[in-house]
Amino acid sequence: MARALSTSITRRNIVAGLAITAVPLALATANNVHAQDKQTAPEKSLYERLGGVVAIAAVVDHFSDAVVRNPMVGQKSKNPQLREWHTKSLERLPGLKFMRTLWVCDVSGGPFKFTATRPGATPLGLEEAHRNLRISPAEFDEVAAELGRSLDHFKVPKREKAEVLEAFAAHKDEVTAGYFAKRG
């Protein structure tokens, strides 16, 4: 009987048996490697999660037009500098939209770099570009609210919206520096 058993075990049967037992092990290993890749893959930048330059430019375009129409900070603003800019300097709006788009791309981790036409204290600093507009903290907050409405218009997810608004708010002191310089 031992002889019959030994003749039925051939090299082919052994190889087939090893292959059958190796498949589940190989699949398990592949699943673990895939799971590890998902865990170690770097998270996308805010720039990528926003949809890149085209999506950012669309939001900036909508936002910029909305600011011009906004009664607190636009053409009917009580702030004479803002009112004048939004009525007498609108030929500059396309360039401003371009600069705003570059700024958002840069601050969100994109490949495009913002270079201020009037450099501030830091590469992304905004104080010199806004100093003569004498923007109050309340006016800044209204512009931020307008940005939030534009992000909502494009259905930007909650997390990304919060990150954009946080990046914007981080520059409040710079943007409002001219307001305090005149009064302080």
Secondary structure as GFF3:
##gff-version 3
##sequence-region A 1 184
A	DSSP	alpha_helix	2	8	.	.	.	ID=ss1
A	DSSP	alpha_helix	11	40	.	.	.	ID=ss2
A	DSSP	alpha_helix	46	50	.	.	.	ID=ss3
A	DSSP	alpha_helix	52	69	.	.	.	ID=ss4
A	DSSP	alpha_helix	80	88	.	.	.	ID=ss5
A	DSSP	three_ten_helix	90	92	.	.	.	ID=ss6
A	DSSP	alpha_helix	93	107	.	.	.	ID=ss7
A	DSSP	alpha_helix	127	130	.	.	.	ID=ss8
A	DSSP	three_ten_helix	131	133	.	.	.	ID=ss9
A	DSSP	alpha_helix	137	153	.	.	.	ID=ss10
A	DSSP	alpha_helix	158	169	.	.	.	ID=ss11
A	DSSP	alpha_helix	172	175	.	.	.	ID=ss12
A	DSSP	alpha_helix	177	183	.	.	.	ID=ss13
###
